[in-house]
Amino acid sequence: MTAEATRAQERPVTLELAREFGLSEAEYKNALEILGRVPTFTEMGIISVMWSEHCSYKSSKRWLKTLPTTGPQVICGPGENAGVVDIGDGDTVIFKMESHNHPSYIEPYQGAATGVGGILRDVFTMGARPIANMNALRFGAPDHPKTRHLVAGVVSGIGGYGNCVGVPTVGGETNFHPAYNGNILVNAMTVGVAKADNIFYSAAAGIGNPVVYVGSKTGRDGIHGATMASAEFTEDSEEKRPTVQVGDPFTEKLLIEACLELMATDAIVAIQDMGAAGLTSSSVEMAGKGGLGIELTLDSLPMREQAMTPYEIMLSESQERMLIILKPGREEVAKAIFDKWELDFAVIGTLTDTGNLVIKMYGETWCDMPIAPVSNAAPEYDRPWEPTPAAAEVPDSVFDGYSLSLGEALETLFACPDLASKRWIWEQYDSLVGGDTRFMSGQADAAVVRVPGQTKAVAITTDCTPRYCLADPVRGGAQAVAEAWRNLSAVGALPLAITDNMNFGNPEKPRIMGQFVGAVQGISQACTALDFPVVSGNVSLYNETNGEAILPTPAIGAVGTLPDAMIAVGIAFQAEGDVILAIGEPGRHIGQSLFLREILGREDGPPPPVDLAVERRNGDFVRGLIREGLVASSHDVADGGLIVTIAEMALASGIGAHLPALDNAHPRVLFGEDQARYVLAVRPDVAATVQEKAKAAGVPVTVLGETRGAALSSSAGEIVSLKRLKDVNERWLPTYMAAES
């Protein structure tokens, strides 16, 4: 291709073009003022993706700055590819969660697969060996015509990529709600481990240092993907299929090994993966962080399609690619490594002292603009917002006429999409590859994975209750953090830090912006109270279709540590005759509960209160018991309340529970979703010791009964057999997925 032919493909840069690229009139005028001229077509494309919501966080960064991000365990907080926390002995955990919502709705297999690939690169680009993946999925109503197709594609994409790349997928969550009918959520999380003295960052340094492109070839997939991810869906969104990237997990595996091998040398100055906005974001971010300029000559860049223009190359979001700044003279060392792994390698530029991004191709210059002014001028909006009105409490009159037996109520709940077994999903994931998985999906409140070659372990969880966040974003945001903290504590892990994935609708609507602000406030309160800082994250806005927004979904991913993986406990009862204990005050809060929705047919009331001091006290107490070897099994009380928690422990083991303490208990006690609670099973010989310790710690404890038989039972007899409960619980999803569309 020639320069003349390239120009023939370009359109004149006008306000109309800027709007098509996702910029407002004010933003376009700002770009003209910064440059002092009309941008070239390539420059306009670059500015538009740099200033997109997806890349610039222009609606959210004003509030993200208020989150607690530091602590003695934090080595690197937000601002890099992923967060880094210290786990002792010179080891670190590097982790992040990120969304791939819009692409997964348009093309579910590749959207989900490339979401996994992208989050893996965020972690290993910092020098970490990935040890685990998780995902948090939200789909529309089961009876919506697209839901089954989307579930099948997303699950297959996650499994197809994660299984092939050789990183275990060890847990997550899957919910269904009509609010996600037109906009599903696919949030992917990766956790890796690295030595504290061998972490790699993205800030470029060294004028004249070579800029190297490695990995796969560049194609036209994903062009303007960042812009697409920064807009609402409409009836025409299916036409955006070309902006969804295509992944190759086998190439990603090679890229992981090649990068880690190069990182074992002294060749790298800085490294960055090519994620959203591709080569544009990686080159601009690296040079910008280093206060330098960067000059790229694209003729030598590996391409898999003919006649690509500079605009297409800079905005392509082709997968499995990295940009590296090398030390002078280390090119041959690096090239030999990437040749060995059969990956493309090309020196495509140098660092300069100009402070400009310069792009050359076909003997001409297509972009020459200042990096810092353009980056610093990225919009930052303080959008109008309004708080969510307080919901009225659910009155006792809702129970008038309620006549279901406890067994019938449990069967109804365990057959509902939210509580139904997700075995059909997680059995498609390789959860054991690597041989370090101690607990995975369905076995514990948090996954537990050993640090390779060591006895110590990392505990990992994801959590959020969107119906709580809709009713009260502040309380819902705090609860999401508190439940993640409980999940880690329930396996015996010390909670360290979180990553957040903030999924919301259109921030230009004050009601939606108020949901975002409230959730941030709640997250901040909980993280501060629990010494549980935010070290990485992602914001996904404009999750709307034809004006209908998703439920506010601030998904929380969290990690903790155990000195020995074998200390961890799961949810399954371990033996008959163990004493069942409830930790925390008896339940009473029914607002926004699954019982209210699934049994009484209502979605109203406030979510349960969150007392962070009590959360900390009770969690510390449970973790201490586990560390002392006094707990056989442990499960935090969440969706469905106390009786559902006990039933889940029984189903996980096949051992029943005799519960005389719950005779004639009110539905509020059985199904209330009050926070800061756990159910423990302990050996009879230590039950008294546990109760004494609870009294000394000021922690409420109630003896509920004991493990025995093959049913849940009370003094009046059998409540429901485990066989019956397991059947209704495990039948729903396979039956649903096997049905005709």
N, C-alpha and C positions, 0 to 999 in steps of 0.2 A: 504494500500500500504506500501511497505517496502523501506528502503534506497536502497537496491540492485535493486529493480524493478524500482525505480526512476532513478538510474544511467544508467540502461539499455535503458532508453528513451532518454538520453542525447547524443548529438554528441560531438566529439572532438572539442575543441576551436582552430580554425585556422584562418588565414587571409581570407580564403574563407567564413567561417561562419560569420566573422565580416562584410564582404562586403554584405552578404545576410541580415544582420541586419541593413544595411544602413551606416556603417562606412567606411571611406577611409583607405587606407593603412597607411597613416601618423597618422591618429587618432588611429588605432589599435596599432601601435608601441608606441604611447604616453601612451596608457593604460598599455602596458607591462612595460614601464619604471616607471610609477607611482606605480604599484603594486610590481615590482621587480620579477614578475613571470607571468606565463600564467593564466589568469582569469579562474575561474570555469565557467561552462555553465550558471549558474544563474547570476554570476557576469557580464558575457559578455552581457547577456540580459539587465541587469540593466544599465550598462554603455551605451549601444547602445541607449536606450530610453532617458537617461539623456542628451546625446550628440546629440540627433536628432534635426533637425531644429525646430520642433514643440515645444520642451521643452527648448532648450538652446538658441534659437534666435541667432545662431552663425553667420548668415549673416547680421542680422539687428541691433543688439544691439549697434554696433559702431555708428550708425546714430540715433537710438532712444534716446541715451544719450544727443543729441543736442536739444531735444524738451523742451519747457518751461513747467514745472510741478508744480510750486509753486505759491502761492498767498495767500492773507489774508483769503480767503474763503476755502482754501485747508487744510483739516485735515490729509488726507493720500493720497499720490500720487502713482505712479506706483511702483510695487514691492510686493504688497499684492494681495489678491484675487480680489479686486475691489477698485475703488477710493471712497473717502469720502470727501464731501464738507459740509460746515456749511450753514444752512438755517435759523439760528436765533432761539431764544427761547429755546436753548438747543437741537434743532433737527438737524439731518443731513440727507443728501441724499447719498445713497451708490449705485453705478451703474457701469456697464461694458458692453461691446459688445464683442462677441467672434464668431469665425467661426466654422462651421461644414460642410465644403464644400465637401471634398472627400467622407466622409460617406454618404452624402445626394445624391451624384451622383450614388453611388453604390446601396444604399438601401434607396430611398427617404423618405419613411414614418419614419422608425426608425432613420435615419440620422438626419432628421429635429427635430423629437420628442426629441431625446437625446441631441440635441443642445440646445433646450429650457430647458431641465432638468439640463444640466450642467451649464448654465449661471445663473439659479435660485440658484443653490448651491453656486456659487461664491459670490452671494450677501447675502444669509441668513447665510452663514458660518461666516460672520462678525457681525452678530447680528441684521441684518435688516429684517423687515417684507416686503416681496416683494409687491409692489402696482401696478406694470405695466410691461408688456412686449411689445417689438417692434421687428420687423424683417426687414432686407433689403435683398431682393431676386433678383438674376440675373439669367435669363434663356437664352437658345439659341434661334435661329430663330424659329418662330412659325411653319415653314414648315419642321423643322428637325424632323426625325421620333421618337426621344426620348422625345422631349420637352413636349408634352401634358402629357405623363406618369409622367415625373418629376414634372411638375406643380401640378398635382393631388396628387401625393404622398407627396410632401413637404408641401403643404397647409393643407392636411389632418393630417399630422404628427404634425405640429405646433398647429393646432386647437385641435386635440385629446389630446395632452399633456397639453397645456395651459388651455383649458377649464376644464379638469378634476382636475387639481391641484388648480384651483380657483383663478388664477391671471389674470386680464383682459389683453387682447392683444389690444392695443389702437391705433396702427398705424404702419407705415413703408413705404416701397417703393418696387415696382416690375417693373423690366425692362427686355426687350428682345433684344438680339443682337447675331449674328452668332458667335462672338468671345467666347461665353459661351457654344457653342454646345457640347463640350466634357468635360466641367468643369464648372458646375453651382456654384453659390455662395449662401450660406445660412448663413447669419450673424444675430445672435440673441442677443438682448439687454434686460436686466432686470434692473429695478429701484426699490430700497427699501428705507425705512425710519427707522432710529434708533435714540435713544438718544445719545448725544455726550459723555456721561459718561458711556456708556454701549456698546462700540465697541470691538470686539474680533479680535485678531491677531493670526498669525500662528507660531511665534517663540517659540520653546519649551524652557522650563525652569524647573529646579529642578531635580537634580540627584536622581534617584530612583523613580521618579513619574511614575505612571502607564500610559501605552499607551493603549487606548481603541478603539476598532472597533465597529461601530454602523451602522444600516441601513439594507440593503438587503444582502443576501448571495452572495458569490463570485462564478462566473462561468467562463467559458472559452471564453465568448464573449469579443471582443475588444482587444485581445492579439496582441501586436505590432501595435495598432491603431495609436500611435504617430509616429511610423516609417512610416506607410502607408500614413499619412498626410504630410509627409516630402519628398514625392517623386512624380515625374510626373506620369500621367496615360499613359497606353499603351493599346494595343488591349486586353491584358489579365487582365485588371483591374477588370472585373466582378468577377474574381476568388477571389478577396479580400473581398467578401461579409461576410465571417466569422469574419473579423476584425471590423465589424459595431456592436455597442452595441445595446442592447434591453432595452427600458425604461419602467417604470411602474409609471405613474403619481400619482396613488392613494398612493403608497408607499412614493413617494416624498412629498405629502401633509402631511402624518404622520410624515415624517422626519423633515419637517419644524416646525411643532408644537412641536415635542419632543425636537428639538434643542433649540428653543426659550424658552421652559419651563425650560430646563436645564440652559440656559443663565440667567434666572432670579434668579438662586442660585449663590453661590460663589464657585462652584465646578470646573470650567474650568480654566486651565492655558493657553491652546492654542487649536486651532481647525482648521482643514483643510479638504476640501472636496477631494474626490478621483476622479480627473478628468483625463486628459491625463496621461498615464503611471501609473494610478491607485495607488496602495499601495506604489509603488516605489517613485513616485513623492511626495506624501504626507509625507511619513516618512523621506525621504532624505531632503526635503525642510524644514520641521519643525525642525529637529535636526540640520541641517546646519545653519539655521538662528539663532539658539540658541547657536551655538558653542559646541554642545554636541554630544555624540554618542547615538545610539538607538539599542536595542536588541529585536528582534521579535521572538517569538515561534509560528509557524504557525499551529501546530496541533489543537489548540482550535479555530482557525478562522472559522466562519460559511461558509460552502461551500454547493452549490447546486448540484455539480457534483462529481462523484466518482473518486478516484485515481488522484487527482490533484497534480502536482509537485510544488515545491517551485518556480521554474521559471514561471509557469503558474499563480500561485497566485500573485506573485509580479507584473506581467505585465498585468494581467486582467484589463479591463476597464469596468467591470460590473457597472451598474448605482446605484444611490441612496445610496451611502456609504460615511461615514465620519470617520476621525481619530481624536481622542481627547486626549489631555494630561490633566489628572485630578490631582487635589490636593490629597495628600495622605489621605486615609481614606474616600474618597468621592465616592468610587465605588458603594456602596449599594444605595446611594441617586440617582446616575445617572442610575443605573440598574433599579430601581423602575420606573423611568420616561419612559425609553424605553420599559420596560415590559408593562406598561400601554398603550403605543401606538402600542404594538404588533410588535416591531422591534427587530432585533437581537442585542445582546450586548455581547461583549467578551473582557476581558483583554488579550491582546496578546503580551505585552512586557513592558519594562521599559526604562527610560532614563539612560544613563551611562556617565562616565567621560572619556571614551576611545577615543571618536571622531570617532568611527567606526560604520558602518552599519553591524550588525551581524544578520544572519537569520538562525534559527534552525528549524528542522522538522525531524520526525522519529528518534530522538535521535542523529542526526548528524548536523554538521554545513555546510551550503551550500554557505554562503557568509560571508566574514570577510574582509572588505576593508575600508580604510579611507574615510570619507565623504568629508572633506574640500579639500584635494588634488584632488579628482575626480571632485568635483563640480567646484573648482577654475580653473581646467585645461580644462573645457568645451571649445571647440574651439571658438575663436572670430576672424572672418575673415574680412579683409578690402578688399573686392572683387573689382576687376577692374570695372569701370563703365564709361559710356560715355553719355554725355547729349543728349537729344532729339533735333534734328535740328529744327530750327524755321520754322514754316509754312508760306507760302506766303499768303498775304491777299486775300480775295475773291473779284474779280473785279466786277464793276457794270455791266459788259457785261453778267453776269449770268442771269440777268433779261431780256435780249433780247428775245423776243418771248413769255415772260410770259403773259398769257392771262386769267388765272382763275379769276373769281369774288371772292370777299372777302368771300362770303358765301360758295362757293365751296372749297376754300382753308381751311376754318375753318372745314368744314365737313371732308375733307381728314385728317387733323391733329387730330381731335377728334376721328377718327376711327382707328388711328394707335396704335400699341400695347403699346407704351410708355404713350400716353395720354388717351387711352381707360379706361373707368371706371373699377376699381378693386373691385367693389361691390361684384362680385362673390367670391372673395377671402375673404374680410373682414367680410362678412356676415356669414362665417363659424367660425369666432372667437367670443368668448364671450367677448365683450368689456365693459360690464356694471357690471360684477360680483364684489361685494364689495360695489357698490352703490356710489363710489366716482368719477366716470368719468364725467367730465364736457364737454370736447370735445374729439372726437375720429376720426378715419379714415374718410376722406371726409368732415369733418366739419370745420377744421381749419388748419393753416400751422403747428401747433404743437399740440400734444395731451395735454390736461390739466386734471390732476388728483389731487383731494384734498388729503392733508395729513389726514389720518383717524382721525376722531374726532375733526378736526379743520376746520377753514374757509380758511386758506392759502393753496396754491396749488403748485404743481410741473408741469412745462411744459417740454415736452419731444419730441425730433425729431431725425430722421436719414436722412442723405443726402450725395449724391455724384453724380457727373456727369462724368462717366468714359470716354465719348468721349472727354471731355475737357482734361482729364488727359493724354490721348493718344497723343493728339496734343501738349500739353505743360504741363508736369507733375508739374512743379513749380506753374504755374498759376492755374492748375486744383486742386492741393492740397489746395491752398489758397482759391479758390472759394468754395470748399466743406465746409470749416470751415465758410466762410462768409455767405453761404446760410443757414447753420444750425443756425448761429447767427441771421440772418434775420427772419427765421421761428419762433424763440422764441420771438424776438422783435415784430413780426407781431401779436402775440396774447396778447402782453402787458407784457411779462415776462422779467425779468432781467436775461440775460445769465450768467451762473456760470462757467461751465467747460465742457470739452468734453472727450469722450472715442473714440479711433480710432481702426478701423479694417482694417489692411493693406493687401489687397488681390492682389498678383502679380504672375507673372510667375517664371521661373527658374532664380535665382539670379546669377548663374554661367555664364550667358550670359550678357556681359557688357551693352547691350542695355536695358535689363530688369532691371538690377541693377541700371542703370541710371534713369529709371522711378521711382524706389523706392526712390532713393536719392532725386530726384527732388520733389516728392510729400512730403517727410519729410521736405524739405526746405520750400515749400509753406505753409504747415501746421504750421510750426514754425513761419514763418513771420506773418501769420494771427492771430494765438493764442497770440503772443506777442502784436500785435497792438490792439487787441480787449480785452486784459486782460481776456483771455478765455483758461486757462491752460488745458493740457492733464493730466488726473489723473488716467487713466487706458487704457488698450487696448490689442490688439492681432495682431499677424502677421501670415499670411497664405501665404506661398510661394509654388513654384512648381505647381501652378495652370495651368498646361499645359497637353495636350493630343497629343501624337505623334508629339511633338515639336511645337504645335500651342498654343500660350499663350492667356489667357484672356485679356481683356482691363485692364489696371492698374486701380484698384478700391480701393482707400483709403476711405472707408466708415466712415462717422463721425456720432457718436451718441452724443447728447448734452442735457443738462438739464438747466432749469432756474426756477425762483420762482416768484410767485405773492402773495401779501399780502392777497388777497381774490380771490377765484376762480371765483366769479361773475364779477370781473373786466375784465376778458378775453373776447376777441371778436373773432368771427369766420369769415369765408370767405363769408357766404351767405348775400346777400342784405337783409335788414330788413324791408324796407318799400318803397313804390313808392314815388317819389319826392325827394329822397336824392340826394345830389350833389356828383358826381364821380370825384375824384381828383387823379392825377398822381404825386407821390413824386419821385423826381430825374430827371436827364437830359433825354431828349427824346432819344429813342433807335435808333441805327444805325448799331450795330455790328451783322453781319449775319453769320460769320464763325462758324462752328461746331454747328449751330442751327438746331432745329428740322425742321424748314421751309426749310432749305437748303437740308436736307436729304430726307424728306418726299415729298416735293413739287418739288424741282429742281433736286433731284436724285444724290446729291453729298455729300460726307463726307470729307470736306477739310477746309483749313483755320485755323487760330489760334482761341482759345477760347476767350471769351470777357475779356478785361482787368479787373483787380480787384484793385480798389483804396480803400485801407483799411481805410484811414482817412475819406473818404466820406461815406463808409459803416457805420463807427461808428457814424458820425454826423447824417446821415439820420435815422439810427436805433434808436438812442437815442431820436430823435425828434418824431418819430412815437410812440415809447413806452410812451413818456411823454404825447402825445395827448390821448392815450388810458387810461392812469392812471387818466387823468383829465375828463374822460367820454365824450370826444368830438368825438369819432369814433364809428360809427355803425357797420361797417364791414371793414376787412383789409385782404390783400393778397399780398404776395411778388411776384414780377415779376421774373419768372424763365423759365422753358421749354416752348417754343412757343411764348414768348414775351408778349407784352402789351395786345394785343387783346385776346389772349388765357386766360390771367389772368382775364380779365373782363368777358369773357364768362364763366369761371369756377365759378365766383361769382354769375353770373346769374343762371347757372344751379343748383347751390346749394340751390337756393331760389325759383326758378320759376318766379322771377321778372326780366324783361328785362332791357335793357340799351339803351338810346338814346344818340348817340355819335357824335354830329355835329363837334366837334373839330378834328375828324379823317377823315373828308371828304377829299377824294383824297390823303390820306396819302400814302407815299411810303412804299413798303413792309419792308424796313429796320426799319421804325418807328413802323409798326404794329407788326412785328415778330422778331425784333432784341432782342437778349438776354443779353443786357447790364445789368450790376450789380447795386447793391445799390438802387433798385427801389421798390416801393410799389404802390398799388392802394387802395385808401380809399373811403368809402362811408360815408358821414357825413350829418347830418340834415341841412336843408337850413338855419336855424337860427344861426348855428355856422360856416357856410362855410367861412364867411368873417373873423371871428376870427382865424380860422385855417390858412387862407392865410396870415394874419398879423403876426402870430407866425412864419410861415415859412420864411417870409421875414426877420424877426428879427434874425432868426437862420441861415440865409444864405442858406436855403434849397430850391431848385427849386420846384415849384408846378404849375401844369397845370390843369385848369378846363376842363374836358373831356365831360361832359354832365350830365345826370341825370338818375336815375332808374325809369323805367316806362314800361308798356306794357308786352308783352309776346314774345318779339323778341329782337335781337340786330338790331338797326336801325341807319341810318344817315340822313342827310338832304335830301338825294335822296330817302329815303324810307327804307323798310326792307332789312337788310343784310341776316339774317337767323332766322327762328323761333326757339325758345327754344325747342319746341316739336321735331322738326326735328333734332336739334343738340343732344338732349338727346337720341333720338332713336339710332343714329349712334354711340354715345359714349358708351351707355350701352349694345348695342347688340353684340359688337365684342367678348368679352371674354366668355360669356355664350355660344355663337354660336360655338366658337372655341373649348371649352371644351366638348361640346356635340357632336362634329363631330366624325366620325369613324376614328380610328387610321390608 
